Amino acid sequence: MANRTLIKGAEAALPTSVGAASSFSGATLVRLVNTHASNAYLVTLLEDQGGVGIGSFTIPAQAVEYIEKQSAHSLLAANAAVLGAKVGFTN
């Protein structure tokens, strides 16, 4: 059975600089989509908006990923083509 996604916030472009990184309103689960047709981009998870990097990964072009994180952790991407939204799973 497929997961059902609960939309909990508006989709927005991930910020591209450390000082502007977003926690997506304290989300613990964020759905990411890379809307670019051919370029992959780096996504970075930080302890807080301007904090120390926890980790990073490359999201392929036109891919969707779900990131589970602590509510204070923030995300940024190498390009604003990566969009994110606060979500949850209903099952």
Secondary structure by P-SEA (a helix, b strand, c coil): cbbbbbbcbbbbccccccccccccccccbbbbbbccccbbbbbbbcccccccccbbbbbcccbbbbbbbcccbbbbcccccbbbbbbbbcc
